[in-house]
Amino acid sequence: MHRLPFLLLNTGICKSNIDRMAQKAILHKLLLRPHFKTHQSAQIAEWFRELGINSCTVSSLKMAEYFANAGWTDITIAFPVYPFEVDALNALAKQISLNVIFSSASNLMKSVNQLNGNIGVFIEVDVGHNRSGVDPENTREIALMVNQIEGNSSLKFKGFLSHAGHTYKATSTDEVLKIHRDSLSKLTKLKAFWKESHPDIIVSYGDTPSCSIADEFWGIDEIRPGNFVFYDVMQSQIGSCSTSNIAVATICPVVDINQSRREAVIHCGAVHLSKDNIKLPNDVTSFGLVCGFDGKVWSKPIDGLYVKSLSQEHGIISFANEFPFKVGDLVAILPIHSCLTVDLMGEIKLNDGSTIQTMRQHTF
Amino acid sequence: MHRLPFLLLNTGICKSNIDRMAQKAILHKLLLRPHFKTHQSAQIAEWFRELGINSCTVSSLKMAEYFANAGWTDITIAFPVYPFEVDALNALAKQISLNVIFSSASNLMKSVNQLNGNIGVFIEVDVGHNRSGVDPENTREIALMVNQIEGNSSLKFKGFLSHAGHTYKATSTDEVLKIHRDSLSKLTKLKAFWKESHPDIIVSYGDTPSCSIADEFWGIDEIRPGNFVFYDVMQSQIGSCSTSNIAVATICPVVDINQSRREAVIHCGAVHLSKDNIKLPNDVTSFGLVCGFDGKVWSKPIDGLYVKSLSQEHGIISFANEFPFKVGDLVAILPIHSCLTVDLMGEIKLNDGSTIQTMRQHTF
């Protein structure tokens, strides 16, 4: 028995998730450049490579170095360059085919002339997420950025990259599709404008909700979904997946039951699940869904049960009438946001008893 | 220069926080058994030992093993025992003086007869936090638990332990003091009832807000605050400290500035700060306060700036009119909840260039 709590991966579900997205990319003639920030694991990355996927996306320089050391030779860092990282980026570009992004002219001006490796550059455009990126209609700023990139002969202007993260706030698949079509329209217009002078430029796009739900990708060249590898409760609420597609669950013990408050205590807290949460339809906050666990696989989420609060090590499950477990039973918690749960846990157990390490592995 | 972002500790502030609490414990004739879940570090634990503090509290078996290996020989695990941990608890009890807690009769019944090490046992009582523990007025359940503990000759009934975690929801020092006095009253009554038959029993109590703010501790024998070692924005909002007592800050770069949205992008996200947050007086959600950083020390928090949202690696700062920093500057973010921030970062930098490892150290 592993130490509790531990994060269990259902490899069958995970490999189906990967395969489905790979097939969808082939069908729509898209390069799948999966975002590896969700699993952060060289071992799981191999499951992509087995399907012929040799390009990936990461969210930090540190993660790029980790996957470069694991043999990945074509990596895009989808976080804007900043000056303190330039030396390490130049060093990494000697080892692999590296792409970076700039999110505005002022972001770019601080670093563009210090890059001297052979580096591909995307301009990040903001299709409505309002986190970072240039307005795709701001032709003047984009032209300035393209000029600056092309003024540095070691850089190659690759095209435009965007993350429609506002799909994560969507509450229906229709809303995701509306955002998606709006994004495609903006990106297609932008690409058409620049393609004449830069026939090779590409558009890189695609979060997990869009890539899971949409069936049209006109104008797009590559997609970068990440979360789909495991999915989570947030994605099932958006409509990107069903709860049966969620590939990871935290296995933990029922420590106590308080019948009068209709609450159970589990050993599964904020340091295991993360504090990310969703609102349930009745406006109640949930930090996870609760499933049975037979020692091998978890059941469907049990109606009426949810994780209502977390402190550092304690989780509190709310139940309606009777709690279907006893003190000492194991339960499985489906995470609200698997990226943060995996990041916290640092390692993932498989049913064959083996352990997958992530880049944030535990050493104790 | 360390890789960004990194967590910087002001050792002067931290050692003052420790010293102040140690002095308060001496003044009130209390045993200070600090909770080490906030720093999770053998090196910082030594700063307590230098003041003659030789007992500690931890939140998990894993943490108990880590500090036992670091030479701590008197440890209380302030999380209810559950069956899967019993063998490891018995093993650990051979090595150190170990105390554990039971939170109810049903929690206790699952494990009490499997414990065979020489272990001290506290009954956890719930003074109003409503997370775990027996109602202190439930004499029948407590008597049953005492009987069961005493029925196992390897166990020693030590007394009652409580955590008034509802002080974390307090919005004024008056509210903290009201909770504190109410707790003392409940605990004193409970102790008086049991002291006749068990003259050696003690009461263990004391969260960071109570221990920081209160000046009366009648009936209490030991206190277990933890967060005070670093404090954080949540504690300053409660009134446990001022922001000048906060000993840790995340140092990160300004990556981009969007003047039209009055927002700046920093490289400091949910995997660095945690998603814990507070409501500011105007009902706005804040994930951290923003300070200047001169390369050595951080400034006071800057009025009008706060971290408004986090994704995995991005933080978004909201500002009122002009942002007082440029792209490429370093800023310091005061964490909302330092326990979770330290847990995520895994290592802490000092101004002399050295690094303190926590039990969750990074290996990449």
Chai-1 contact restraints between the chains, C-beta under 6 A:
chainA,res_idxA,chainB,res_idxB,connection_type,confidence,min_distance_angstrom,max_distance_angstrom,comment,restraint_id
A,L4,B,F84,contact,1.0,0.0,6.0,A-B,restraint_1
A,K37,B,Q312,contact,1.0,0.0,6.0,A-B,restraint_2
A,S59,B,Q312,contact,1.0,0.0,6.0,A-B,restraint_3
A,S59,B,E313,contact,1.0,0.0,6.0,A-B,restraint_4
A,S60,B,E313,contact,1.0,0.0,6.0,A-B,restraint_5
A,Y66,B,F364,contact,1.0,0.0,6.0,A-B,restraint_6
A,F79,B,E313,contact,1.0,0.0,6.0,A-B,restraint_7
A,P80,B,V255,contact,1.0,0.0,6.0,A-B,restraint_8
A,P80,B,D256,contact,1.0,0.0,6.0,A-B,restraint_9
A,Y82,B,P253,contact,1.0,0.0,6.0,A-B,restraint_10
A,Y82,B,V255,contact,1.0,0.0,6.0,A-B,restraint_11
A,P83,B,G328,contact,1.0,0.0,6.0,A-B,restraint_12
A,F84,B,L4,contact,1.0,0.0,6.0,A-B,restraint_13
A,F84,B,P253,contact,1.0,0.0,6.0,A-B,restraint_14
A,S103,B,D256,contact,1.0,0.0,6.0,A-B,restraint_15
A,S104,B,D256,contact,1.0,0.0,6.0,A-B,restraint_16
A,S106,B,V327,contact,1.0,0.0,6.0,A-B,restraint_17
A,N107,B,D256,contact,1.0,0.0,6.0,A-B,restraint_18
A,N107,B,V327,contact,1.0,0.0,6.0,A-B,restraint_19
A,K110,B,V327,contact,1.0,0.0,6.0,A-B,restraint_20
A,K110,B,G328,contact,1.0,0.0,6.0,A-B,restraint_21
A,R131,B,H314,contact,1.0,0.0,6.0,A-B,restraint_22
A,S132,B,D256,contact,1.0,0.0,6.0,A-B,restraint_23
A,S132,B,V265,contact,1.0,0.0,6.0,A-B,restraint_24
A,P253,B,Y82,contact,1.0,0.0,6.0,A-B,restraint_25
A,P253,B,F84,contact,1.0,0.0,6.0,A-B,restraint_26
A,V255,B,P80,contact,1.0,0.0,6.0,A-B,restraint_27
A,V255,B,Y82,contact,1.0,0.0,6.0,A-B,restraint_28
A,D256,B,P80,contact,1.0,0.0,6.0,A-B,restraint_29
A,D256,B,S103,contact,1.0,0.0,6.0,A-B,restraint_30
A,D256,B,S104,contact,1.0,0.0,6.0,A-B,restraint_31
A,D256,B,N107,contact,1.0,0.0,6.0,A-B,restraint_32
A,D256,B,S132,contact,1.0,0.0,6.0,A-B,restraint_33
A,V265,B,S132,contact,1.0,0.0,6.0,A-B,restraint_34
A,A270,B,L340,contact,1.0,0.0,6.0,A-B,restraint_35
A,V271,B,D343,contact,1.0,0.0,6.0,A-B,restraint_36
A,K275,B,K275,contact,1.0,0.0,6.0,A-B,restraint_37
A,K275,B,D276,contact,1.0,0.0,6.0,A-B,restraint_38
A,D276,B,K275,contact,1.0,0.0,6.0,A-B,restraint_39
A,Q312,B,K37,contact,1.0,0.0,6.0,A-B,restraint_40
A,Q312,B,S59,contact,1.0,0.0,6.0,A-B,restraint_41
A,Q312,B,C339,contact,1.0,0.0,6.0,A-B,restraint_42
A,E313,B,S59,contact,1.0,0.0,6.0,A-B,restraint_43
A,E313,B,S60,contact,1.0,0.0,6.0,A-B,restraint_44
A,E313,B,F79,contact,1.0,0.0,6.0,A-B,restraint_45
A,H314,B,R131,contact,1.0,0.0,6.0,A-B,restraint_46
A,V327,B,S106,contact,1.0,0.0,6.0,A-B,restraint_47
A,V327,B,N107,contact,1.0,0.0,6.0,A-B,restraint_48
A,V327,B,K110,contact,1.0,0.0,6.0,A-B,restraint_49
A,G328,B,P83,contact,1.0,0.0,6.0,A-B,restraint_50
A,G328,B,K110,contact,1.0,0.0,6.0,A-B,restraint_51
A,C339,B,Q312,contact,1.0,0.0,6.0,A-B,restraint_52
A,L340,B,A270,contact,1.0,0.0,6.0,A-B,restraint_53
A,D343,B,V271,contact,1.0,0.0,6.0,A-B,restraint_54
A,M359,B,F364,contact,1.0,0.0,6.0,A-B,restraint_55
A,Q361,B,T363,contact,1.0,0.0,6.0,A-B,restraint_56
A,T363,B,Q361,contact,1.0,0.0,6.0,A-B,restraint_57
A,T363,B,T363,contact,1.0,0.0,6.0,A-B,restraint_58
A,F364,B,Y66,contact,1.0,0.0,6.0,A-B,restraint_59
A,F364,B,M359,contact,1.0,0.0,6.0,A-B,restraint_60
